[in-house]
């Protein structure tokens, strides 16, 4: 992953949330369904399995299941859980997949109205994944080693023995799992003991964020 892969493109990412797939939608609409489905405001969420935490985009939902858009193959391992940005958790079972579209059924009864309302609310902070990987933190005067503990499109939380000031500019680098992050520029927003929260100068596109998470945790999903 080079520098260009972590830049937010001015023209948008073709894989981003707003990208529609009319052919897949038409095919899905022609399938028989036992329960009425409700269109949602398109909302990023995450699917958690024994393989890790992965980005998805919720498209529509019914009393029996949900359709999502992914940026790679469906994660494997039971149980599968859909985690909504507002905190709701729903256990899933994969039913079908076509390209980057997938359908799941709920394993337990779901309050659809609650899920829809939750999907329609903007979360207070962006989608975060619990990703753990080593980084090197560089400044103009030196460097230290650290461990990222979670990652979002906008920033990260990491632990390090280095000492940094609020609003200090940093450069983050990593080669974890063969994935090269180089010269990721960030600014310190908060500090708690040896943990730091930083915001990136350049926001990750949703597609880059999703593929980075998959490559780090389960590379075969991108084959």
VOVEXTI-967049 format. One record per residue (C-alpha): residue in three letters; residue number from 1; x, y, z; chain. Coordinates in steps of 0.5 Angstrom, whole numbers, m for minus. Layout:
<pts>
@code->ALA&pos->NUM&px->X&py->Y&pz->Z&unit->A
...
</pts>
This chain:
<pts>
@code->UNK&pos->1&px->0&py->0&pz->0&unit->A
@code->UNK&pos->2&px->4&py->6&pz->m2&unit->A
@code->UNK&pos->3&px->2&py->14&pz->m1&unit->A
@code->UNK&pos->4&px->m3&py->14&pz->m6&unit->A
@code->UNK&pos->5&px->m7&py->9&pz->m3&unit->A
@code->UNK&pos->6&px->m8&py->13&pz->3&unit->A
@code->UNK&pos->7&px->m10&py->19&pz->0&unit->A
@code->UNK&pos->8&px->m17&py->21&pz->m1&unit->A
@code->UNK&pos->9&px->m19&py->22&pz->m8&unit->A
@code->UNK&pos->10&px->m22&py->29&pz->m10&unit->A
@code->UNK&pos->11&px->m26&py->25&pz->m15&unit->A
@code->UNK&pos->12&px->m28&py->20&pz->m10&unit->A
@code->UNK&pos->13&px->m27&py->13&pz->m10&unit->A
@code->UNK&pos->14&px->m31&py->8&pz->m15&unit->A
@code->UNK&pos->15&px->m31&py->3&pz->m9&unit->A
@code->UNK&pos->16&px->m34&py->8&pz->m4&unit->A
@code->UNK&pos->17&px->m41&py->8&pz->m1&unit->A
@code->UNK&pos->18&px->m44&py->12&pz->m6&unit->A
@code->UNK&pos->19&px->m43&py->7&pz->m12&unit->A
@code->UNK&pos->20&px->m49&py->4&pz->m14&unit->A
@code->UNK&pos->21&px->m50&py->m3&pz->m18&unit->A
@code->UNK&pos->22&px->m56&py->m3&pz->m22&unit->A
@code->UNK&pos->23&px->m55&py->m10&pz->m25&unit->A
@code->UNK&pos->24&px->m54&py->m13&pz->m18&unit->A
@code->UNK&pos->25&px->m60&py->m9&pz->m15&unit->A
@code->UNK&pos->26&px->m65&py->m11&pz->m21&unit->A
@code->UNK&pos->27&px->m63&py->m18&pz->m20&unit->A
@code->UNK&pos->28&px->m64&py->m18&pz->m12&unit->A
@code->UNK&pos->29&px->m70&py->m15&pz->m14&unit->A
@code->UNK&pos->30&px->m73&py->m20&pz->m18&unit->A
@code->UNK&pos->31&px->m71&py->m26&pz->m13&unit->A
@code->UNK&pos->32&px->m77&py->m28&pz->m8&unit->A
@code->UNK&pos->33&px->m77&py->m26&pz->m1&unit->A
@code->UNK&pos->34&px->m81&py->m28&pz->5&unit->A
@code->UNK&pos->35&px->m81&py->m22&pz->8&unit->A
@code->UNK&pos->36&px->m82&py->m14&pz->6&unit->A
@code->UNK&pos->37&px->m75&py->m11&pz->5&unit->A
@code->UNK&pos->38&px->m74&py->m4&pz->7&unit->A
@code->UNK&pos->39&px->m69&py->1&pz->4&unit->A
@code->UNK&pos->40&px->m64&py->4&pz->9&unit->A
@code->UNK&pos->41&px->m60&py->10&pz->8&unit->A
@code->UNK&pos->42&px->m53&py->7&pz->6&unit->A
@code->UNK&pos->43&px->m49&py->7&pz->12&unit->A
@code->UNK&pos->44&px->m42&py->4&pz->13&unit->A
@code->UNK&pos->45&px->m42&py->m2&pz->19&unit->A
@code->UNK&pos->46&px->m38&py->m7&pz->20&unit->A
@code->UNK&pos->47&px->m38&py->m15&pz->20&unit->A
@code->UNK&pos->48&px->m34&py->m19&pz->26&unit->A
@code->UNK&pos->49&px->m32&py->m26&pz->25&unit->A
@code->UNK&pos->50&px->m27&py->m30&pz->28&unit->A
@code->UNK&pos->51&px->m22&py->m28&pz->22&unit->A
@code->UNK&pos->52&px->m23&py->m21&pz->25&unit->A
@code->UNK&pos->53&px->m27&py->m14&pz->23&unit->A
@code->UNK&pos->54&px->m29&py->m12&pz->16&unit->A
@code->UNK&pos->55&px->m32&py->m6&pz->13&unit->A
@code->UNK&pos->56&px->m39&py->m7&pz->10&unit->A
@code->UNK&pos->57&px->m44&py->m2&pz->7&unit->A
@code->UNK&pos->58&px->m52&py->m4&pz->9&unit->A
@code->UNK&pos->59&px->m56&py->m3&pz->4&unit->A
@code->UNK&pos->60&px->m63&py->m6&pz->6&unit->A
@code->UNK&pos->61&px->m66&py->m10&pz->11&unit->A
@code->UNK&pos->62&px->m72&py->m14&pz->13&unit->A
@code->UNK&pos->63&px->m75&py->m18&pz->19&unit->A
@code->UNK&pos->64&px->m71&py->m24&pz->17&unit->A
@code->UNK&pos->65&px->m64&py->m21&pz->14&unit->A
@code->UNK&pos->66&px->m60&py->m16&pz->11&unit->A
@code->UNK&pos->67&px->m56&py->m14&pz->5&unit->A
@code->UNK&pos->68&px->m50&py->m11&pz->5&unit->A
@code->UNK&pos->69&px->m44&py->m9&pz->0&unit->A
@code->UNK&pos->70&px->m37&py->m11&pz->1&unit->A
@code->UNK&pos->71&px->m30&py->m9&pz->m1&unit->A
@code->UNK&pos->72&px->m28&py->m17&pz->m2&unit->A
@code->UNK&pos->73&px->m30&py->m24&pz->m1&unit->A
@code->UNK&pos->74&px->m35&py->m25&pz->5&unit->A
@code->UNK&pos->75&px->m31&py->m27&pz->12&unit->A
@code->UNK&pos->76&px->m32&py->m34&pz->14&unit->A
@code->UNK&pos->77&px->m32&py->m37&pz->21&unit->A
@code->UNK&pos->78&px->m38&py->m37&pz->26&unit->A
@code->UNK&pos->79&px->m41&py->m33&pz->29&unit->A
@code->UNK&pos->80&px->m42&py->m27&pz->24&unit->A
@code->UNK&pos->81&px->m44&py->m21&pz->27&unit->A
@code->UNK&pos->82&px->m46&py->m14&pz->24&unit->A
@code->UNK&pos->83&px->m44&py->m8&pz->29&unit->A
@code->UNK&pos->84&px->m48&py->m2&pz->27&unit->A
@code->UNK&pos->85&px->m45&py->5&pz->28&unit->A
@code->UNK&pos->86&px->m50&py->6&pz->34&unit->A
@code->UNK&pos->87&px->m48&py->0&pz->38&unit->A
@code->UNK&pos->88&px->m53&py->m5&pz->36&unit->A
@code->UNK&pos->89&px->m50&py->m12&pz->35&unit->A
@code->UNK&pos->90&px->m54&py->m17&pz->30&unit->A
@code->UNK&pos->91&px->m52&py->m25&pz->29&unit->A
@code->UNK&pos->92&px->m52&py->m27&pz->22&unit->A
@code->UNK&pos->93&px->m51&py->m33&pz->17&unit->A
@code->UNK&pos->94&px->m49&py->m32&pz->10&unit->A
@code->UNK&pos->95&px->m54&py->m34&pz->5&unit->A
@code->UNK&pos->96&px->m51&py->m31&pz->m2&unit->A
@code->UNK&pos->97&px->m46&py->m27&pz->m5&unit->A
@code->UNK&pos->98&px->m45&py->m24&pz->m12&unit->A
@code->UNK&pos->99&px->m39&py->m20&pz->m13&unit->A
@code->UNK&pos->100&px->m38&py->m15&pz->m7&unit->A
@code->UNK&pos->101&px->m46&py->m16&pz->m6&unit->A
@code->UNK&pos->102&px->m48&py->m21&pz->0&unit->A
@code->UNK&pos->103&px->m54&py->m23&pz->3&unit->A
@code->UNK&pos->104&px->m55&py->m25&pz->11&unit->A
@code->UNK&pos->105&px->m60&py->m28&pz->15&unit->A
@code->UNK&pos->106&px->m61&py->m26&pz->22&unit->A
@code->UNK&pos->107&px->m60&py->m32&pz->27&unit->A
@code->UNK&pos->108&px->m65&py->m29&pz->32&unit->A
@code->UNK&pos->109&px->m71&py->m24&pz->32&unit->A
@code->UNK&pos->110&px->m69&py->m17&pz->30&unit->A
@code->UNK&pos->111&px->m73&py->m11&pz->31&unit->A
@code->UNK&pos->112&px->m73&py->m8&pz->24&unit->A
@code->UNK&pos->113&px->m75&py->m1&pz->26&unit->A
@code->UNK&pos->114&px->m70&py->0&pz->31&unit->A
@code->UNK&pos->115&px->m64&py->m3&pz->26&unit->A
@code->UNK&pos->116&px->m67&py->2&pz->21&unit->A
@code->UNK&pos->117&px->m67&py->8&pz->26&unit->A
@code->UNK&pos->118&px->m60&py->6&pz->28&unit->A
@code->UNK&pos->119&px->m58&py->6&pz->21&unit->A
@code->UNK&pos->120&px->m61&py->13&pz->20&unit->A
@code->UNK&pos->121&px->m57&py->16&pz->25&unit->A
@code->UNK&pos->122&px->m50&py->19&pz->24&unit->A
@code->UNK&pos->123&px->m46&py->16&pz->29&unit->A
@code->UNK&pos->124&px->m42&py->21&pz->34&unit->A
@code->UNK&pos->125&px->m35&py->18&pz->31&unit->A
@code->UNK&pos->126&px->m33&py->15&pz->25&unit->A
@code->UNK&pos->127&px->m33&py->7&pz->24&unit->A
@code->UNK&pos->128&px->m27&py->4&pz->28&unit->A
@code->UNK&pos->129&px->m24&py->m3&pz->27&unit->A
@code->UNK&pos->130&px->m20&py->m6&pz->33&unit->A
@code->UNK&pos->131&px->m14&py->m7&pz->28&unit->A
@code->UNK&pos->132&px->m7&py->m9&pz->32&unit->A
@code->UNK&pos->133&px->0&py->m8&pz->28&unit->A
@code->UNK&pos->134&px->6&py->m5&pz->30&unit->A
@code->UNK&pos->135&px->8&py->2&pz->27&unit->A
@code->UNK&pos->136&px->14&py->7&pz->27&unit->A
@code->UNK&pos->137&px->13&py->14&pz->30&unit->A
@code->UNK&pos->138&px->17&py->19&pz->27&unit->A
@code->UNK&pos->139&px->18&py->27&pz->29&unit->A
@code->UNK&pos->140&px->23&py->32&pz->26&unit->A
@code->UNK&pos->141&px->28&py->30&pz->32&unit->A
@code->UNK&pos->142&px->27&py->22&pz->33&unit->A
@code->UNK&pos->143&px->23&py->16&pz->33&unit->A
@code->UNK&pos->144&px->20&py->11&pz->37&unit->A
@code->UNK&pos->145&px->16&py->4&pz->36&unit->A
@code->UNK&pos->146&px->8&py->3&pz->38&unit->A
@code->UNK&pos->147&px->2&py->m1&pz->37&unit->A
@code->UNK&pos->148&px->m4&py->1&pz->33&unit->A
@code->UNK&pos->149&px->m10&py->m1&pz->37&unit->A
@code->UNK&pos->150&px->m16&py->1&pz->33&unit->A
@code->UNK&pos->151&px->m16&py->5&pz->26&unit->A
@code->UNK&pos->152&px->m21&py->9&pz->23&unit->A
@code->UNK&pos->153&px->m22&py->13&pz->16&unit->A
@code->UNK&pos->154&px->m20&py->19&pz->20&unit->A
@code->UNK&pos->155&px->m15&py->17&pz->25&unit->A
@code->UNK&pos->156&px->m12&py->12&pz->30&unit->A
@code->UNK&pos->157&px->m11&py->10&pz->37&unit->A
@code->UNK&pos->158&px->m4&py->7&pz->39&unit->A
@code->UNK&pos->159&px->1&py->6&pz->45&unit->A
@code->UNK&pos->160&px->8&py->8&pz->45&unit->A
@code->UNK&pos->161&px->13&py->9&pz->50&unit->A
@code->UNK&pos->162&px->15&py->16&pz->46&unit->A
@code->UNK&pos->163&px->13&py->22&pz->49&unit->A
@code->UNK&pos->164&px->9&py->27&pz->44&unit->A
@code->UNK&pos->165&px->5&py->34&pz->46&unit->A
@code->UNK&pos->166&px->m2&py->35&pz->44&unit->A
@code->UNK&pos->167&px->m3&py->38&pz->37&unit->A
@code->UNK&pos->168&px->4&py->35&pz->35&unit->A
@code->UNK&pos->169&px->5&py->33&pz->28&unit->A
@code->UNK&pos->170&px->7&py->26&pz->27&unit->A
@code->UNK&pos->171&px->9&py->21&pz->21&unit->A
@code->UNK&pos->172&px->7&py->14&pz->22&unit->A
@code->UNK&pos->173&px->10&py->8&pz->18&unit->A
@code->UNK&pos->174&px->9&py->1&pz->18&unit->A
@code->UNK&pos->175&px->10&py->m6&pz->14&unit->A
@code->UNK&pos->176&px->6&py->m10&pz->18&unit->A
@code->UNK&pos->177&px->4&py->m16&pz->14&unit->A
@code->UNK&pos->178&px->7&py->m14&pz->8&unit->A
@code->UNK&pos->179&px->3&py->m8&pz->8&unit->A
@code->UNK&pos->180&px->7&py->m2&pz->7&unit->A
@code->UNK&pos->181&px->5&py->5&pz->10&unit->A
@code->UNK&pos->182&px->10&py->10&pz->9&unit->A
@code->UNK&pos->183&px->9&py->18&pz->11&unit->A
@code->UNK&pos->184&px->2&py->18&pz->14&unit->A
@code->UNK&pos->185&px->2&py->25&pz->17&unit->A
@code->UNK&pos->186&px->m2&py->25&pz->23&unit->A
@code->UNK&pos->187&px->m3&py->30&pz->29&unit->A
@code->UNK&pos->188&px->m4&py->28&pz->36&unit->A
@code->UNK&pos->189&px->m11&py->30&pz->39&unit->A
@code->UNK&pos->190&px->m11&py->27&pz->46&unit->A
@code->UNK&pos->191&px->m6&py->23&pz->51&unit->A
@code->UNK&pos->192&px->m8&py->18&pz->56&unit->A
@code->UNK&pos->193&px->m2&py->15&pz->60&unit->A
@code->UNK&pos->194&px->2&py->12&pz->54&unit->A
@code->UNK&pos->195&px->m4&py->12&pz->49&unit->A
@code->UNK&pos->196&px->m5&py->17&pz->44&unit->A
@code->UNK&pos->197&px->m11&py->19&pz->39&unit->A
@code->UNK&pos->198&px->m9&py->22&pz->33&unit->A
@code->UNK&pos->199&px->m12&py->25&pz->27&unit->A
@code->UNK&pos->200&px->m10&py->24&pz->20&unit->A
@code->UNK&pos->201&px->m8&py->30&pz->15&unit->A
@code->UNK&pos->202&px->m11&py->26&pz->9&unit->A
@code->UNK&pos->203&px->m18&py->22&pz->11&unit->A
@code->UNK&pos->204&px->m18&py->14&pz->8&unit->A
@code->UNK&pos->205&px->m23&py->13&pz->3&unit->A
@code->UNK&pos->206&px->m28&py->7&pz->5&unit->A
@code->UNK&pos->207&px->m25&py->3&pz->0&unit->A
@code->UNK&pos->208&px->m18&py->3&pz->2&unit->A
@code->UNK&pos->209&px->m20&py->3&pz->9&unit->A
@code->UNK&pos->210&px->m24&py->m4&pz->8&unit->A
@code->UNK&pos->211&px->m18&py->m7&pz->4&unit->A
@code->UNK&pos->212&px->m13&py->m5&pz->8&unit->A
@code->UNK&pos->213&px->m17&py->m8&pz->14&unit->A
@code->UNK&pos->214&px->m18&py->m15&pz->10&unit->A
@code->UNK&pos->215&px->m11&py->m15&pz->7&unit->A
@code->UNK&pos->216&px->m8&py->m14&pz->15&unit->A
@code->UNK&pos->217&px->m13&py->m20&pz->18&unit->A
@code->UNK&pos->218&px->m15&py->m24&pz->12&unit->A
@code->UNK&pos->219&px->m11&py->m23&pz->5&unit->A
@code->UNK&pos->220&px->m15&py->m29&pz->2&unit->A
@code->UNK&pos->221&px->m21&py->m25&pz->2&unit->A
@code->UNK&pos->222&px->m18&py->m20&pz->m3&unit->A
@code->UNK&pos->223&px->m16&py->m26&pz->m8&unit->A
</pts>
